[in-house]
Amino acid sequence: MISPTPPRSALFVPANRPERIPKALASGADIVIVDLEDAVAPAAKPMARQALGDFLETASPGAVWVRINAADTADFLEDLALCRDQTGIAGLVVPKAESTRSLAQVEALGYPMIPLIESARGLQALPGLAQAPGVVQLSFGALDLGLDLGIEPNSEGGDWVLNQARYQLLVQSRLSGLAPPIDTVHPEFRDMEIVDRAARRAVAMGFGGMLCIHPRQVAVVNAAFMPTEDQLAWALRVIEAAEQDAGAGQIDGQMIDAPVMARAQRIVASADRD
């Protein structure tokens, strides 16, 4: 089922830097993802698991999400063992998702899941992954997916291919009754205008949120996924006009039919998040 409040911002924090977790939780991010995968060097993963375990001993219920290691790694089963029966974990992010079999192993722990599509095999398996038990949202990793597909980073052609992947995530999320997908991270964390443009593009494409790699990105991403003052004013005028005219009313020369009314109601609902 679609979550009534899918996350706008999902902030990663390395599991081997546990002192950063409270700071991440205070950043304003809708969810915090403690990362056992890419942010942690292979030799540091045992220490990262220990640090996360220590944090979870006193964590509030559902405090953090956890990105585990991929199913084809030696760390996968150890990560699952760590995460079992942890009340401080709200859900699990599953990287390099390619099969419903591996998702079933994760789902057995009973947490909601967000699979990350990061390969051609993941895109091919996407319809089944989206419908797998326990999956609540989809996301993808542009860097890994681009590497697997052989595209040129930060190029017009590469962006075109990645947008086709975004389209597939959007459609499969809708067909499977999931919350709108979460866009990939943007590597820029100094120039917030660049992050804002990326986030607003994701909004325009129908995404529900965006992955973040730095606390500075959070406020920008949250703002981008909120309706603007003009959008909210338009939505309220549409609803008011429809309530005053039980028939097919109009506003700004546009007929207020069912899709227009539904969009206005969605905008008003999204403005109530904060």
N, C-alpha and C positions, 0 to 999 in steps of 0.2 A: 504494500500500500504506500501511497505517496505521503511523506512526512509533512505535517502542517508547517513546520519551521525548519526546512533544510538549511544547512550551514552556508553562510555567505563566504566566510573566511575559515580556512583550515590551516593552522600554522604548525609546521614541522619544528621539532626540537630534538637534537641528538640525544639518544639514551645515555651515552657516556658523558654527558654534561648535565647531570641531574640538578645542579644549582640553577640551570636556566629554566627548568620546568615551572617553578612558581612565577618567574617573570613572564613566561609565555602565557600562563593562565591569567595573568593580570593585564595582558596586552589588549584585551577587547576582542580577541578571536572567538568566533562562535564555537570552534572545537580546536583542541590542541592534540597533535599527533606525535607521540614520542617514537622516534625512529630508531629501529634496530637494524635497518638495512643500509641504504646508500650513504647515510651520514656517518656511519661507523666503519672504520677500517677493519678488515678481517681479523687481525690479531687482537683488536680491542672488543670484539663482540662478546666474549665471556664476561669481561668486566662490565660491559654495557647492560647485559642481562642482570647481573648482580645489582648494579645501581638502580635499574628500573624496579627490581624486586624490592629493594629497600624503600624506594619511594612509595610503592603500592601498599606497603604495610600500614602506612598512616594516611593514605590518600582518601579523599571523600569519595562516596559512591559515584561511579561514572565520571570520574574527574578527567580522564584522558582516553584518547584512542591510541592504538599502538600499530605501527607498521612493522610487521614481521618480515622475515627473510623469505625469499621465493621457495617454492615447493621443491625445486631441483637442487637446493643447497644443503650442505651438512647442518646448517643452523636451523632449518625449518622445524624439525621435530623438537629441538631444544626450546625454541621460541614458543611453540604450542604448549610445552610442559610448563613453562614459566607463566603463561597467560591463563592457564586453567584455574577456574574458581577464584578469580581476582575481582572483587567488588569494585575496585577503583578503575577498572577498564570499562569504557562505554561501548567500544566496538573495535574491530580490527580492520586495518587496511592491508590488502593482499596484493603485493607487487607481482608484476610479470604474470598476471592471471592468463592461463591458456586452456584450462580444462575444468570441467565441473567436478571431476574426481578429486582434484586437490582442494577445490572449494568445499567439498563435502567434509574433508578432514578438518578444515578450519571451522566449518559450521557446527561440527559436533561439540565444540566448546560452548555453543549457545549464544555467541555474541552477534550483533549485526555486523555486516561486512560491506566494505567498499573495495571492489576489485579494481586494480590499476591495469589498463590495457597498454602494453608497452612493446608489442611485437606483431608481426603479420599473423602469426598463429592466434594471438589474442583477438585480433580483429575478426578472423575467420570464425572463432568460437563465440563471438560476442552475443549472438541471440540466445545461446544456451546459458552463458554466464549470467546474462541479465535476468534470466528466469530461475536461477539457482536458489534454493531455499536459503534464507538468511541475508541475501543481498538487498540492500536498501538504496544504494546509489552506485553510480559508475563514475570513474575518473580515468585519466590517462597520463602517461609520462611522455612528453614531447621529445625529450632528449634520447631516451632509450628507443622509442618508436622510430624516431628519425634515423638513429644509428642502424637499426635493424633493416629499415627500408632503403638505406643508402642515400637519403636526401641531403641536400646542402643546407646547413643551418642558416637561419636568418636570411633566406633567399625568397624571392617571389614564388618560385616553383615549389620550394619546400613548404612554404606557408600554405600554398594551394592544397598540397597533399595532406597536410595536417588538418586543414579545414574539412576535408572529406572524412577524416577519422572523427572529427567533432560531430559531423552530421550523423554518422552511424551511431555514435553514443546517444545523441539526442533522440533519434528515432527509436532505438531499442529501449531506451529508458521509458519512453511514452508507451510503447507496445507492452512493456512488462509491468506497467503501473508503478514505476519507481519515481522517486523525487528527481527533478531535473539534475543532469550530471554536473560534476565539479570540473572546472577547467584546470589545465596543467599549471605548474608553477611558471612564473616569469623570473628569469635570473637577475633582472635589474632591481637593486635595492637602494640606489642613491637618487636617481631621477624619478620622482614619484609621478611626473606627468606621463612618462612611458608606461608605468604600471597602471595608471588611471585609464589610459587609452586601451590597454590590453583587457582590463576588467570590463570596461564599457562595451568593447566588442563582444566579450563573452555574454554580457547581458543581452545584447541585441541578437545574439545567436540562440538565445533560449536557455543558456546555462543558469544553474541556480547558485553557483558559488565558484570560488577559485582557491587553489592551493597556494600557500604562502611559505617563503623560506626565510623571511626576516620580519621582526615585529613592526618595522617601519611600514611594511606593505599593508598591514591589517586595516588601519583606519581608512586608507584609500580604497581598498577593496570593499569594505563594508559600505562606504558611502556610494560607491558605484552600483552596488546591488540594491540600493534603496531608490524609490522613485524620486524624481526631481520635484521641485515645488510646482512647476508648470504641469507636469504629468498628474500630480495629485489634485491640483485645482481642476484640471480637465475631468478627471474621474469623478470628483464630487459633483461637478456640474451635470455630468451625464446621469448620475444616479438621481440627483434632484429632479432633472427634467423628466426622467422616466417615471418617477413617483408622482409627478404632477399630471402626467398624461399616460393613461392606461393603454392608449393605442401606440402606434409607431411614431414616437416623438422625434425631434431632431435637435441638433446643436451644432453650431458653426457650419451649417449647411450639410451636415452628415446625419443620415437616418440612424436612430438608436435602435438597431436590431439586436438580436440575441448575442452575437459575437462581440459587438461593441460594449454591451452591458456587462458581459462576462469579463472582458478586459478591464473595464473600469472597476469592477468588484475585486479583481485580482490585484490591481494597483493599490486600492485602499487597504486590502488585507496585508499586503507586503509592507505598507507604511506603518503598520501597527506593531512591527517586530520589536522595536526598541521601547 
